[in-house]
Each structure stands twice: as C-alpha cells, then as structure tokens.
Amino acid sequence: MRINSQPAARSGVRCTCEAKVVDEPENGVHVSGDVRIGGPLLVVRDIKSGKSQITLVTTIALTFMQPGRASAKSACFMMGLGINMMVQKAGSALNRPVNAATGAKYLAGDDDVDFSLPGHFPLEWQRTYSSRDERTEGMFGRGWSVLYEVCLERTPDNPDENCMTYVAPMGRRIDLQAVEPGSGFYSPGEGLAVRRSEQGHWLISSDDGVYRLFEADPFSPQRRRLKMLGDRNSNCQHLTYDNHGRLVEISGDRQRPCIRLHYELAAHPQRVTRIFRHYPEGEPELLRRYRYDEAGRLNGVVDNAGQYQREFAYDDNDCMTMHREPGGERYYYTWAWFEGPDDAAWRVTGHHTDSGEQYRLDWNLAERSLCVTDSLGRTRCHWWDAQGLVTAYRDEAGQMTTFRWSDEERLLLGMTDAQGGKWRYVYDRLGHLTETHDPLGRVEQTQWHPVWHQPETEVDAAGAAWRYEYDERGNLQAVSDPLHQRTVYGYDRHGQVVRITDARGGDKYLQWNEDGQLMRHTDCSGSQTAWFYDERTRLERVTDAESNSTRYSYDGNGHLTEVMFADGRTERYQPDAAGRLVKYTSPAGQITRWQRDGQGRVRRQTDATGRRTAYEYDAYGRLTTLTNENGESYRFRYDVLDRVTEQTDPGGSRRRPVCPYCGGSRRAYGYNALNAVTAVIYGGERGGEIRHGLERDAAGRLTAKITPETCTEYRYDAADRLLEIRRRRHDAAEGGEPEVIRFSYDSAGNLLSEETAQGVLQNRYDVQGNRTETQMPDGRTLRYLYYGSGHLQQINLGRDVISEFTRDHLHREVQRSQGRLDTRRMYDRTGRLTRKLTCKGMRGVVPETFIDREYAYSGQDELLKKRHSRQGVTDYFYDTTGRITACRNEAYLDSWQYDAAANLLDRRQGETAQAGAGSVVPFNRITSYRGLHYRYDEYGRVVEKRGRNGTQHYRWDAEHRLTEVAVIRGSTVRRYGYVYDAPGRRVEKHELDAEGKPYNRTTFLWDGMRLAQECRLGRSSSLYIYSDQGSHEPLARVDRAAPGEADEVLYYHTDVSAGGD
C-alpha cells in the first residue's frame, strides 16, 4: 500500500531505511490511531541505511588498533619511497619501471591515468599493470587492474574461515591474520587497518584515510568484492554490479560524479570497452574506449576524439613486449623464464626504445643480484634479500649504497649512502617513522596520532616543534608553530575547509560546489574571488574582487585551448593528441610553434618571425646541443651518472673563434658521491682556467668555497640555517682578521639579525611572519604596519611617517603618500598600470597636479605609449616577437636592429649593413656599437671599451665580479675600485691614486639583496626605503648630511617599470 506515493508502514517497523516508525507521545511523536494496516509483515524492498555504510562499520575505527600481521610474498614496488628516494632508485632496474628484485614490469604513471573527475571523493581512473598479476578475470585482461578491482579472498590452504587474503592494487596478495567479528588489527608494514564488524562487514583502510568496504560476492562464496570506497568524512563512491558480476557503475553522493562501464565483446564479456560519464542533466560524455587483441588483452586506449593514447603488445606468455606513449614513442621488452630460490617467473631481460636506448639485464638469482648494462657500456647492480627488499645498489660510477630492513614489517631501518654517511630510522609500534638520524648525528622526531596516523608533533633537528590537532573525523583542526602561533581550520560535513583563522585572528572563508570544487574565497578583508565551472565541471570563469573575469575554453579532451581576459584579449593554445602544447597564438595574432619528439621533448621552437631554436638529445634523453637562432651551438657533455660535466659555448675552447675581439668559454663541473657539485672550472679560449672548489659536509651542505683568491667557509645550525660566513684572502697577512658575516633566527626561521663589517641589522616580525621592524646600525628603526594577511599599509622611520598606502579589493596599491605629495595609481581590467597621478593636496577639493603619467599597451602587454605631463608623449615600437625597435618622443628618436638571436646590430631601424658589417653578432659578443668598440677576455668578460671620448679598461676577480675600472681620456687616467662581500654584494667603491691606494670611499649596507644604506665615510649617508617587503622598487631615500644631523626625506617617482621617472 502507498500513501502519497510513498510505501505505507505501521508502528514498530521500517520503511526504506533502518529507522523504525514509533509511537512515543511522551517524546512528541504520534502515530495516528485512525489508520490501521492489517495483515502480516512483508518485505517489499531492501532496507538501505540512511547513513553511509562505512560510517556504520567504522564504529570501532576510533579505537586504538593493535598491531597485527599482514604478510605478502613480495614487497610493494613503492616500498620506502616516502622515506628515501634512493630506495626507489635502487629498487628499479629501469626507469620505465621494472622491479630489480622480481624482474616484473610495472606501469602506474600519469600516462595511464585515463581521467580524473572532481567530487567530494574525487574519482581517478588509474590503470596499473604488473606482470606478476596473474588474474585473468579483470576488466582489462591479465596484468591490468584498477583500484576498484581489489578484493578479499579466503586464504588458500588455511582452514580458518576468519583468515582472508587481501588482493591489493596491482594484484599483490597480502595474507591477513585471523579476524573475528567485531575485531581488527593494524599492519605497520603495509600501513593498513583491517576491521570486521559484528554483522560480518569487512573494512580495510589505509593511512591516507581511504576506506574500502567489501561485500559478499554472489558468484564466489570464497570472495568478497569491493562495495564502497570512502573517506573519514563519509564521502563515498558506490559500486554497482550487473547480473554477471561485472562492475557497471561508480557513483559518488547524489551521483556526482557518476561513470558507467559498458561491456560489448562477445568473446571476452568481462572486458570493458567504453566508459561514459553521466550527469544529473544532459547527455552522457564518452571518456575512453578500450581495444583488445584476440586473446582479450588490452592493446589500445582511445580518447573521445578517436586518438590512440596508449598501445600495448604481448608475447605468447602474456608478458608485455611493447607499450607506446601518447606522444608516439615505443618501448620494447624481452623476457625469459627463471627459477630461483624465491620464485619461478618470467623476468625482463632486455629493453630498448625507438630513440635508441638499450639495456641488457643479467640475473644471478642464486646470489639475488642483477646487473643492468646499457649500450654505452655503463653498468649498475642491485642486490636484494629473500623478501624482495633491495639491500645494496652499486651505480654506474661504482659507488655503493646499502640498506637495512626490519624482518616482519619490512621497514627501512638504516642506509649507508654512497659517501659512507649513515642514516638510521626509528619507528613506533604502529610502524610510523618517529626518528631520523642523519650522518651528522642530527635527529628529527615525529609523534603520531594513534588512530588517524597523522603527525601530532614534529620536532626539527634544532628542537623547534610544530604541533597539529585533529577533529573527531581526522581533519587537521589547528597548527601551532614553534612560536606557539596557532592557525585554526573549520570544515563542512564533507571535510572541505570552509574557514581559516590565522594566528592574529583574521578569518578567510571558502565555499565549495556539489562537485567539491572551490566556488568562492573571501579573504580576511572581505574581498571575494569566485570560480565558475561548466556542465563538464571544467573551470569556465574566474571573477576577482574587482569584478574582472577571465574565461577559459577547452577541447573535447579537456585541454585548455583559449583564455579570454577581462578586456576581451584572447590567447589561444593548440595541444597535440597527447595534450602537449605545439602552438601558441598571442592576443595580437603572433604565432609560436614547438616541434616535439615521441617523448614530448621540444626539438624545435619557431617564433612569430620564423626564427628557430633547435635542441638535440642523445639516445638517453640528455640535451647534447642547443642551437640558437644564429645557427650557433652550445654543447653539453655528461658523465656516467648523466650529470653535466662540461658546457661549451659558441666559439669555446674546442674551436678557434672567428672574431679576434671575442672570447669563447666553457665550463666544467665535478661532483661528489651524493651528486652535489664540488668543482666548477671556467675554461678560457687561450687555455686559462679559473677553478672554484666546493666542499660539503656529510649532509650535502656547502661548507667551503675555494677560489684562486679566497677561501670562504660556511657554518649552519642544526636546521640548515646559515649562521656564519667567514672569508679570508690567500694573500692576506698572517694573523689578519677575516671577513665575517653572522646571521641569527627565531625558532620559526625568521631572520632576526645580520651582522657585517658595515654594522648590524635587526628585525622583528608579527605573528604571520611579516617584518614589522628593521633597526639600522645607527639606531634608526624602520617600522611597517600591515592589514589582513600581510598587505603593507604604512612605513615609518622612527615616529615619522614615510608613506601610507591605500589599496583596492585586490590589495593592489591605489594611492600612496609621499611627503606633501600623493600618488594615485589606476589599472585596466587586466591589472596593467594605466595611470599614475601625483598631486599636491590629494585630499582637497581641487588637488594640484604635480606629475601625470598615462600608459597604453599592446595586446601582448608591450608598453606602446607614455604620456607624461612634463616630458610629453613617448611612443614605443616592437617587432612581432616583442623586441623594441624604436622609441620616439618630441625631443628624441632612436631605433634598433637585432640579429636573429636578439643581439643588437650596429645600425638603426631601416639602415642597411655597411661593407664588412654582417647581420649576425658572432657568439653573442657585441664588438662594435655606435662608435664604441668592445674587447673580451678569454672567459667572455668585457675588458675594454673604446670610443671617441676615451677608453675604459675593466678588471675582474676570480668570481667574475668587476673590481677595477680605468678611465683614460687623453693623458688623464682615473681609476676606480670595487669591493664585494662573500655573498657577492658590492660593499664598497672608491677611487685609486697613482700608487693604487684607495681614497674617497663609499660603503654599502645590504638588507638581504636590497641596498639598505650608503655611507660616505665620515660624511653623509643615505638610507633606502622600498615600496613593500620583498620589493626592489625604491620608495624613498633618507639623506643625512653628517652624523647627528637631521634627516632629509627624498621620494622616488618611478615609471611603470619601477625605474626612475
């Protein structure tokens, strides 16, 4: 019986979910006594839970899980990756991976991700291949699987019905210990929690918070198939099977997302042939087609445009012999059968590619070893134990790395690296990494949440601690840094962050759509940015806080093809069948093209004028030659570990330069066993060398740099923060004081002070890490005031206001005060500066204009016109690739020509080449330009500039820094010297007398890489102030005529490029 189209039910029974109809007047719940439904109870439909089944089953999930046993015959091929990338390298026989212990071929990369769909629980369709996966009933054939094909099976040869085997992704079989109803355990080695409810539901969760719920397989009583995937926030993916046991639908909550699988091969009814995406409204979308050979093995993946993205071939033993990448490159494998002490299986014995890579794999199973030799004669060797865990690796240079593992959990306990450094790892009883000991004896510690398997406390080697708090669903709720500054996160029911409260109490808000995509972000100042999506859930439009919108278009495969900016300008992108960019059209219609090889590497770039840059690679993908637009080539050489050992520039020492005034150069590099650079050698055209030696500690940190002139030493704290730089010249008098620079930090890593020979800079910060004070060596203090998350609002020097800033909803500066003047900035809809108006009395009714500047741009963001109230109108002209060709205003006209590689030619626009003057600047060295002639040394540095007004000679130090200039005009010679500190900052300039002694010194104080102060010794000084933290745009200069005298504040009025106006 139905009432109002809904099934009727009497008091005390259930209707469509597990809730019962009840009559409890005392609780305000009534069942009408006027309606009676008689007769026996009848089940008319399955009762479905109103809660997620995962939520029901995980009632025991919040309790501490005792460690238990889960064993597999072979280790996961990703074992140890989270700790050390060296483990992954040593465990892979080939980069397109073949396992070094088992000889098995794997595929699990991005090329085999067929599609990814957004949702509260995103759906990623990742195909994986393992030659050791012997299942044949899967949807893609033997060796292939997707994560939705995991299952539980009764453990073979085990009479205990409570013992199951988990068939994990890629077909790994993990035997689980017996699990009674209502109990469970946690496997430290596998990172899996196994639970079984009183009702018999099996649940397996991993440390990443993904839950897998299994149900009885109606076609196999010994098997349980995957019913549902979920996360800690009860976001789920539901799996639906047809009457033949085939997976036919995967859907998220409210069918978002939803895909349906089709099976259309009569000879192989278990093979999926097409997958469609279904929408609540609209037509289904074809995502992928799959093709099979006569044996039912996957041999082709086709996108919705009919393009083959992947192709595969196999031998008679079902071993993969070829796979083709989306770009067309093919990779081939040969196989042989081996019987060893641990297994008997097919193993890869050879590999080659279309590009010419070749490898031979020589197995010695009695010794559990493998040697891989390529066509260049390079050999690397791998050793492993009975569990398939790599124990030693010798690289092509003969350097050995060894590993030590725990017996049961297969956890990495220690490693001795190729340099002899010893690493040690400690775990808690649940297999979480709690301590890492490095070769220097430093220790990093982590304490873990016993249920959520997430870090609760992390302590770095210097003792600074970060603390993490979680809510009842395992979502990160708060983070406290070493300074006890706390950031708090709020979530919706789907586990999406909806509020972030920063350490100062400011709130940011986020809104999400029903597909789990960000819709709106409101910052702590109330400014909003909105994101809009099309019916295919692709980003369609972004609207910023000033209501400017940028729009996006895509092709049928979801590749970006067009971007339309708020002012209507459009950029167009053309991808190839593999989705790689091959053509770009600018808003002005200028086209740049890229030609790629089968592996996607750029072989040739052609700009809008047809100029070409070419790239050549060897068979192993190493760049060997780069040829510029002039046809000149840079060449690269490598060692056996594929590290660059030499770069030869055009005209370098391997051939004589054509131009007698030009120098060519080369650079050579040396490395240590940990692949860190230990030597840089600059080779000159005439056989000279400048050698830089780099010394490093066992952790790879630079500890010393030795040049022909100096020795520089570096000292760090336990957290790798630089504490001291100490430099001494080789020719310094014995007992002389070295140059020393010292740094100090707070526990959060903020720089507190920098001490140099010019004085000490001291800094203070707010709770968000914004610098609020900088105290200069003379005692003056710069103070910064911010709003929101760090938007500069005011700069003060002592108690005096230097500048105040007004900002728009995008937090761009729209007005600043500069003494008695105010400067207003205006922007177009794409954020380009269009006007700067500087006035007196800006806050008055009729402000007086001081300087008015307007700017106009091309479709390619090139500055075309500048109108200046004092300098008039200036026009700029460009070629099709953005090189400036002419500049014209009322008092000035100039033009330029370039060679194909963008070197300036010695003629103006429209002029023809004079006799003997070519259209190419050899080796990128300009030797003559408008009456000036240049000469270079053998390292490519300018050493002479000659012109009608005189000659200048330049000297350089061993680190290629200008140290002296001699200016010769007739019989007059003036010499200038320059001094640098260890980081390379110029800290002094002076003049040199006839005996070479310095006088008239000026020293420079630096704040990081920004000039902070300039002092004329014993006389005046200038303090430099910049427009924002991290900015290099000068705002003001504060001059002091002599120590103790009053400050004079001078303001910079800059152009659109932040240069002087």
Order of alpha helices (4+ residues) and beta strands (2+ residues): beta-beta-alpha-beta-alpha-beta-beta-beta-beta-beta-beta-beta-beta-beta-beta-beta-beta-beta-beta-beta-beta-beta-beta-beta-beta-beta-beta-beta-beta-beta-beta-beta-beta-beta-beta-beta-beta-beta-beta-beta-beta-beta-beta-beta-beta-beta-beta-beta-beta-beta-beta-beta-beta-beta-beta-beta-beta-beta-beta-beta-beta-beta-beta-beta-beta-beta-beta-beta-beta-beta-beta-beta-beta-beta-beta-beta-beta-beta-beta-beta-beta-beta-beta-beta-beta-beta-beta-beta-beta-beta-beta
